[in-house]
Amino acid sequence: MREVDYGEVRVTEHRGHDDLLTAGLGLAGLAGAPLPFADPLAPTAEELRRRAIQTSWKGIADLGPLGGFGTVYGGVPDVPGREYEAFARIPGARAPHRVLLQLPDHFDKQKRCLVVTASSGSRGIYGAISLAGSWGLPRGCAVAYTDKGTGAGYFDYADNSGVALDGRRAKRGEAELEFQPPPAPPSAGIAVKQMNSGDNPEADWGRHVIQAAQFGLAMLDRAFPAEAPFTAQNTKIIATGLSNGGGAVLQAAGLDQEHFFAGVVALEPNVHVQDHGRAMYDYATEAAIWLPCALGSERFAAAPFARAPKGVLPPAWPSRCASLRAQGKLSGSTVAEQAEQAYQYLHIRGWTDEAMSTAASTTAFDLWRVIAAGYASSYLRRGATDMPCGFHYAAIDAKGLPGVVDPATRASWWADGSGIPPGNGIGLLGGTSVSADPTLIGSECLRALWTGDDPESQVLHASIAATAVKLPRNDLPLWVIHGASDGLLPTAFSSEPYVAWLREEGREPIYWKVPHAQHFDAFLALPGFGDQHVPLLPYGYAALDRLWAHLYEGATWPSEVPKPAAQPRGAGALERGMLGLP
């Protein structure tokens, strides 16, 4: 890979009123409103980068006044330096993944350090800057990123445009695009790289991480020719990521049998072990059907988003109970009885009260169906015009109806998009019926792809099996951190089966199951979230600190570290003692 021609490598400098970590915004600017573009129809590459960094920070970290970022933990010091960016390709893949190296001016040549990371969720290239960048850049580490085949490089068939290397819109044929799907009529709508590339990128997330690290080493060679070559033998490569990025670094760890990585820290990973735990698609499609009813149980009355104003159930949830009863799946005669039966169904299948409680937000935002529809398309390698179960992505107007993309919104997609619509003027359409429970038909179709045994289901199962992690080498320092209240990637289905499997195979991972931590630190600024939970990022920083001490200061790598004794934040501001760090 070191000999691979990356094609165009875009090199930019970030000093003065700009920097690597915040694009010159500082903590107050990151937490503030999005900065306007001088020309909304044609934002510059610099403006798009600044907004992409801000969007990535706000989507992951709790930057609110009570959250403690920058005072209790973390920080965003000014870090001047350079960025190297390119498109890289996995052999056989149709679409590239974006790779980026951030090289601080104070890179420590005596303690050569390269942090490599992958974007959280389906985010773009800066999607892990609040973890890997925030921890690594101030220490003098270079930080290599991959978007792992995700990101908001949306292609709009209406004007045949996609996203160029610098983040700006470009027409097919005008520039190399982040994602360029096969030609289709303007009516084909919007194509999303992760969902419509035909690559099943999740199966290659580990390779994406390794390629990003190799790109980082190659760019270090370019930046410091007198110090070259930079290799895994003379440069410590630390892999870290959260959510899907956490799953990506664990995939990469399983591919490393030659001491490429010096250590791995994974937060709340979307990790799949074959024949252990449950695949995300399995429990997401189950949640899409059953949680709307189960959350009607009185045990969840105080959960954020589990009730509409004045304690009333959201109207869609009793409708779901009624649908399940009409199908004979529930027998209760009242909504309360039906909700309790739905709760018991999920409880038997491994869902904890903590996971279901925080999953009320995911359910209220309809994320289960959104995630399942997109991932089904990816697993089945479908394009924009033949997504499963009748789903498709299309431009929508302010009322959520199919319409025409606002040109200014389209121009900012790369910076503002989460990588998985709906949002930013794009809707997930189809998969509904005209009924009191319109989303059930699509959710049941997606569920049937998992439970069925027809050729389409077999393809989906094979694609999910290809995402399973392999066993890491025996001497790799590895630390897994997960919130006990995670309702999107419950520990019982992901981290715990993974850690148990490692221990069965003679490995000694460190595992922190953090009390009162859930999946979205950014949600802690929402009413009802911050007072019940603690952020997860400080535990990731603490684990990385321990890894640094082991690699550079001679500290012994422990086989076990006492679990954090975290306490809910309450109504006031976060204090250090509430984190319960050992």
Buried (B, 14 or more C-beta within 10 A) or exposed (E): EEEBEBEEBBBBEBBEEBBBBBBBBBBEBBBEEEBEBEEBEEBBBBBBBBBBBBBBBBBBBBBBEBBBBBBBBBEBEBBBBBBBBBBBBBEEBBBBBBBBBBBBBEBEEEBBBBBBBBBBBBBBBBBBBBBBBBBBBBBBBBBBBBBBBBBBBBBBBBEBBBBBBBBBBBEBEEBBBBBBBEEBEEEBBBBBBBBBBBBBBBBBBBBBBBBBBBBBBBBBBBBBEEBEEBBBEEBBBBBBBBBBBBBBBBBBBBBBEEEBBBBBBBBBBBBBBBEBBBBBBBBBBBBBBBBBBBBBBEBBEEBBBBBEEEEEBBEBBBBBBBBBBEEEBBEBEEBBBBBBBBBEBBEEBBBBBBBBBBBBBBBBEBBBBBBBBBBBBBBBBBBBBEBBBEBBBBBBEEEEEEBEBBEBBBBBBBBBBBBBBBBBBBBBBBBBEEEEBEBBBBBBBBBBBBEBEEEBBEBBBEBBEBBBBBBBBEEBBBBBBBBBBBBBBBBBBBBBBBBBBBEEEEBBBBBBBBBBBBBBBBBBBBEBBBBBBBBBBBBBBBBBEBBBEBBBEEEEBEEEBEBBEBBBBEEEBBEEEBBBBE
